[in-house]
Amino acid sequence: MKKFMYILLSLIATLAIGGTMFLAFAPQFGASAHGQSRERIEKSKNYRDGKFQNLSPTPMMDESPFLDKVKIFAKFIGGTEGATPSDELPMVSLKPGDFTSPPAEGVKVTWFGHSAVLLEVNGLRIFADPMLGKRASPVSFIGSKRFSDKLPIAIEDLPPLDVVLLSHDHYDHLDHGSILKLKAKTKHFFVPLGVAAHLVRWGVEASKITELDWWETAQYQGLFLASTPARHFSGRGLKDRDQTLWCSWVLKSGDQSIFFGGDSGYDTHFKQIGEKYGPFDLTMLECGQYNEAWRFIHMMPEQTAQAHLDLKGKTLMSTHWGAFSLALHHWKEPIERLSKASQQHNIQLVTPLIGQRWSLQAELPQTQWWKGVE
């Protein structure tokens, strides 16, 4: 018995030490801000009591009663019928020749599933939240797996990018492997305050990164960018909760105005952004991976519709669905509920296939392609 206990304790100690070393040194967890970035964080009015704060009080799931957390955990373990499609999702395959040069005028949009969107705006290529990995996880064998085995186009075959835009540092938005493959073909990265440290650790030159706090702005080759509030949180490890900022983005070029929402619960900030920077020709807003247990950090589909109205949007495209199962709802539920809400509010909703490259100035994609998929 003593020998068995010794072996068991040694195994536990080895696992604990190994886990600690992995968290401390594995590059996919990123790095902590330091130097000038750290100074800016500590001076930010959005950073208080040792962490970044939302505009409104935002209860988190880990603050819920213990029994409620146990129930949610049990549901995740048991799984939800239909949370992952049993059929292959329809997808438009792309090839390098499809991206000979970005259109000099207008807006073209290509959705890669979840929140990854490639924008071509007045001659510039902008990739927002390019999470193109197979799992939303720091490791390859645990975590939600992408519904589709392939992407519309391999990362290596993507055209050169002018801008990569990041909304926050969660694994389903900022992917270590994707950044490693994109950094050489990307001219500049725009990120929320504190996120630059992750990219620098992964080999992105600091001179190619611009960090912005909420309401700060930047210009890049005729493109106006504004980092605007979102209601969410951040963190990649066990001890870095809310040490980097999360945000949404306003993009303006010529007479084109676009809003990329990243992740956000519903709040008054949408109306504030709409009043300051609206109207928007296109809003891209999260609609998926929601639950009443975390309703303050992820919108319900009906709230997505309301956020679009608050922003004074013309055309709405939903993101944060169609690629991963990170919640307990059926995979089709987000788009079905949002479609109904959009009809009720007379909202122009676009529903492109993954990989479909469509123009904001031409006929809009509005087929209900999910209806024929199980």
N, C-alpha and C positions, 0 to 999 in steps of 0.2 A: 504493500500500500504506500509506504514512504517513497519507494522508487517511482511508483506511478505518479504520485503527487509532485515529485521533483521534476519528472518529465513534463507533466501538464503545466506546471508553473514556468518552466523553461520555455515551453512552446508559446505560452501567453506573453511572456516577456519578449521573446524574439519577434512575435507578431507586432507587439506594441512599438518596439524599437524600429522595426522595419517600416511600419505605418508612419511613424513620426518622421523618419528619414525621407520617406517618399513624399510626404506633404511638404517637407522643407526644401527638397532639392529637385523634384520633378519639374521640368520647365513649363508644363502645361498649366500649372497653377499661377504662373505669372510672377510679378514682383510688386513690392511696395514702393509707393512714390517717395522720392527723396529730393534733396536740393531745392531748386526753385519751384518745382511742382509741389513739394511738400509745404513750402512757405505759402504758396497760393491757396492750397487747401485750407490751411489753418486760418487764413485771413478771410476765407469765403463766408458770407453771411448765411450760406446754406449748410455750413459745417458747424455744429454746436454739440457740446457735451461729448466730444470725441468721435463724432460720426456725422455723415451727411443726413439731412432731415427732409422730409416731404413738406409741402406747403401746409397741408392739413394733417391732423393726427391720423396715423395709419396703422391700426392694429394688425399684427402679423399672426400667422397661424400658430407659431410657436408660443404665442401668448394665450392661446385658447386653453380651456380646461383639459386636463390630462385625458379624461375619458373621450372627449371629442377627437383628440389627436389619435387615440387608439383606434377609434372607429374609422377614421380616414385612412390610417395605415392599413387596417384590415381590408378595406375596399381596394386599395392599391394591390395588396397581395393577392386578393381573390380575382382581380381583373374585372373589366367592364366589357360585356358583350358588344361587339361592334366598334370598340375604341380604335382598333386597327383594321383597315380595309382588308378583306379576303381576296379581292381582285387587284390586279395591277392598275394603278392610276393611269389614266391617259396622259400622255406627255408628248410635247413637240420636241423632236431631236434637232439640235443645232450643230452647225459646223463652222470652222474658222471663217470660211468664205462669206458667211452671213453677216459678219462684222467688218466689212472692208473699211468703212469709215463711218463715224457717227453722223447723223443728219445735221447739216449746218443750222437748220431751224426746226423748231418743234420739239416734241417729247415722244420718245419711244420707251416702252416699259417691258421688261421681261421678268416674270416671277419665277423664282427657283424653288418655291415651297417655303413654308413657315414665314420668316420675316426677311428672307434674302431676296432683294430686288435690284436688278440692274437697270439703271436709268440712263438714257441718252438724251441730254438736254442741250440744245443749241450748240452742238459740236463737242460737248464734253461727255465722258463716260463716268458715271458715278455708281458705285456698288454699295448699297446700304445693307448693313449686317450680313456680310457674306459668309454665313455659316454653311459650309458645303461638305462637312464631314458626315460620316455614317451614323454616329451616335452623339447625342447631346450629353456628353460626359467627359471627364478628364481621362478616362481609360477606354480601351477598345472593346472590352468584354462586359461592361455593365452600363446600364442606362438605356433610355428609349432609343430604339433603332429607327432609322429613316424608313418610311413606308416603301420607297422605291430603291431598288438596288443601284440604279444609275442616276446620274444627273443629266439634264438636257444637253450639256456639253462638259467635257472633262475640264478641270481647272486649268490644266496645262494648255488647253486650246482656247482659253478665253483671250480676248484681245487686250491690248494695253489699257490700263485704267488711269484716268486722271485723278479720281478721288475714291478712297474707301471711307465710308461713313459708319461710325459705330454708335449705338445708342446706350449700351452698357456692357458690363463684363461677364454676364451669365453665359454658360456653356452653349446654350441654344442660340446665341447671338454673336459671341466672340469665340471662335474656334482656333486653337493653336495650330493644328495641321493646315487649315485653310490659309491662315496668315503666312505660314512658312512658304506656301506655294504662290501667294499673291504679292508678297512684299517686293519682289524684283520687278514686277510689271506694274506697280502702283506708284504714281508720282507723289501723292500726298495723302495723309490720313488726318481726318478730323474726328476727334474723340472727346468725350466728357472729361472733366477735370479728374486727374488721377489715373486714367486708363493708359496713358503713354508708357508708364513703367512696364506694363505687360509687354507691349510691342517692342520696346527697347531690349528687353531680355530675350526676345525671340529674333533679334537681329535687324529690326527696322531702325534705320538711322534717325536719331533724334531730330535732325533738321527737317525730316519729312513729316513730322507730326505736329499738329496744332491742337492744344487742349483748350476747351472753353467751359466756363461756368454758365449757369442759366442767365439768359438775356445778353450774353456776350455775342459779338458778331465778328465775321471775317469775310474777306474777299479773296477769290481765287480765280484768276483768268476770266473775269467778267461774271463769275458766279457769286452771289451773295448767300452767306450761310449765317443762321442764327441758332444758337443752342437754346432751346426752350424747355420749360419744366415738364416733368412727367411724374406720375405717382407710383413709385415702385421701390426697389431696393437693389443692392449689389453684393458681390462677393463670389470668390472662386474657391476658397478654402474654409477651414473651420474657425479661423480667428480674424477674418477680414471683412465681416459684414459691414456694409455701408461705408467702407473706406475709400471707395471711388464713387463718382457721381453717375447718375443715370439721367437721360434726357430724351427729348424729341428734337426734331430738326425742321427748320424752315429753309427752303431753297428757292431763290429767285434768280431768274436769268431772262433778260429782255422783258417780254410781257408774260412769261411763264412763272407761275407760283405754285410750289409743291410743298406738302407737309408730310413728313415721315414720323410716325408716332412712336416707334419702338414698342416698349411695353409700358402699360399704364392702366391703373384703375381710373374710374371716372371721377372728375373733380372740377372745380371752377377754373382750373388753368386752361382748359380748352377754350372757354369763352374769352379769357384774357388774351390768348394767342390769336384768336379770331379777330378780336377788336384791334390788336396791334398790327397784325400782319395779313389778315384776310382781306378779301376772299381768296380762296385757293382753287386753282383749276383741278387739282388732284389731291385727295387726302388718302394716305395709306395708314390704316388703323388696325390695331390688333383685334381679332375676333376668334378666340379659341384658347383652350387650356385654362378655362375659368371654372370656378366652383364657389358656392356660397361661403365656404370656409376661408377662401382667400379673395373675397370680392373687392377688397380695397386696393389690390395691386394688379388685378386683371379684370377688365370690363366684361359685363354680360353683353350679348349681341345687341340687345335693345339700347344699351348705353353707348355702344359703338355708333349706332345710328344717330343718337343724340349728340355725341361728340362731333360728328361730321357737321351737323347743323350748327353747333356752337362755333365751329371753325369757319363757318360760311363757305363750306366746300361745294363745288359743282359736281365732281365725279368722285365716287368712293371706291376704293379697292381694299378688301379685307386681307390681313396678313395674320401670321401666328397660327395657321392651321394648314392641313394638307401635307404635312411631312412627318410629324412626330406626335406620339400620344403622351402628353405630359399631364393629363387630367383624367377625369372619370366619365366624361361624356362620350357619346357616339361620335365618330370622326366626322359625320355629315352634319351633326347638330348645329355647329356654329354658322355655317353658310345658309342652312335652312331657316334658322331663326332670324339671321340678318336680312335675308331676302324678304321675309315677311314684314319685318320692321321697315325696310326700305320702301316697300310698296305702300305701306300705311302713311309714310311721310313724304312720298313722291320724291325719293332720293334716286339719283342715277347711279346704280351699282354696276360695276364691271366684274366679270367672273372669268378671267382668262384661265386657260389650261397652264399647267406648269410648263415652262419653256416657250410659251406662245409670245412672240414679240409683236406687240401691238402699238398703234399710234394714238395718242390723245386727240389728234386732229382728224382722224379718219373714223370709220365705222367701229364702234366700241364692242368688245367681246362680252356678250351677255347670255351665252348658252348655259343651260343648267346641266353641265356635263356630268355632275356627280350622281344624277338620278339613275343612270344606267350602270353604276358601279356599286358593288356590294362590299 
